Amino acid sequence: MITISDKALAQVKRLKEQQNLGPEYGLRVSVKGGGCSGLSYGLDFDNEEKKGDQVFEDKGIKFFVDMKSFLYLAGTQLDFSDGLNGKGFHFVNPNAARTCGCGESFSV
């Protein structure tokens, strides 16, 4: 399962409103090769479940995750930071053995 923090939830709702996206839109979370640690996260709005997707819902937000990405993301929380070290979404991933300094890539 993937969960969302309250700060990330507020930001997702704000972005959905700005982009005029309806309640059928959720978040597609993915993992792909690349980044300085070997794997990087992907995050986009989506409203369609694809064949083989794992679908979760937390705090009213639907998450779509392909099976390959789910193997790396199980138990992850989507968070949002607006502090001095940078503003943006970040992933709290218990499966990551190492993350890069920017927090956008990881390795297992």
C-alpha positions in Angstrom: 0.0 0.0 0.0 1.0 3.6 -0.6 -0.1 6.3 1.8 -0.1 10.1 1.7 0.8 12.6 4.4 -1.6 15.5 5.3 0.8 18.0 3.8 1.1 16.1 0.5 -2.7 15.6 0.5 -3.3 19.4 0.8 -0.8 20.0 -2.1 -2.4 17.3 -4.3 -5.8 18.8 -3.8 -4.5 22.3 -4.6 -2.9 21.1 -7.8 -6.0 19.2 -8.9 -8.0 22.3 -8.4 -5.6 24.5 -10.3 -5.6 22.0 -13.2 -9.4 21.5 -13.1 -9.1 17.8 -12.6 -12.2 15.9 -11.3 -12.5 13.4 -8.5 -11.8 10.5 -10.9 -8.2 11.6 -11.1 -5.6 10.1 -8.8 -1.9 9.8 -8.8 0.2 7.4 -10.9 3.3 6.5 -9.0 6.2 4.8 -10.7 9.8 3.8 -10.5 12.1 3.9 -13.5 15.8 3.4 -14.1 17.9 6.5 -13.8 19.0 9.2 -11.3 22.2 9.3 -9.4 21.3 6.3 -7.2 20.0 4.0 -10.0 16.2 4.3 -9.7 14.0 7.4 -9.8 10.4 8.1 -8.9 7.7 9.2 -11.2 4.5 11.1 -10.1 1.7 12.2 -12.5 -2.1 12.6 -12.4 -4.0 9.8 -14.1 -7.6 8.7 -14.3 -7.3 5.3 -15.9 -6.4 2.0 -14.3 -4.1 0.0 -16.7 -3.9 -3.8 -16.9 -1.8 -5.1 -14.0 -2.1 -1.9 -11.9 -2.2 -2.1 -8.2 -4.8 0.4 -7.0 -4.9 1.9 -3.5 -6.7 4.7 -1.9 -5.7 6.8 1.1 -7.4 9.9 2.5 -9.6 10.0 -0.7 -6.7 10.0 -3.1 -6.4 7.0 -5.5 -3.0 5.7 -6.3 -2.2 3.7 -9.5 1.0 1.7 -9.5 2.2 -0.8 -12.1 3.3 -4.2 -10.6 7.0 -3.7 -11.3 7.0 -0.3 -9.5 5.0 -1.7 -6.6 7.8 -4.1 -5.8 9.9 -1.1 -4.9 7.2 1.1 -3.4 5.3 -1.2 -1.0 4.9 0.7 2.3 5.9 4.1 0.9 4.4 7.4 2.0 4.1 10.4 -0.3 5.1 13.5 1.6 5.5 17.2 0.8 8.1 19.6 2.1 8.1 23.4 1.8 11.1 24.0 4.0 14.5 25.7 3.6 16.0 22.6 2.0 13.6 22.7 -1.0 10.0 22.5 -1.9 8.3 19.6 -3.4 7.0 16.0 -3.1 9.2 13.4 -1.7 8.9 9.7 -1.0 9.5 8.0 2.4 10.4 4.6 1.2 11.2 1.8 3.7 12.6 -0.3 0.8 15.3 2.2 -0.2 18.7 1.2 1.1 20.3 4.4 -0.2 18.9 7.8 -1.5 20.7 10.6 -3.3 21.2 14.0 -1.8 18.3 15.5 -3.8 15.9 12.7 -2.7 14.7 12.0 -6.2 16.5 8.7 -6.7 17.2 5.6 -4.6 18.7 2.2 -4.7 17.6 -1.1 -3.0 
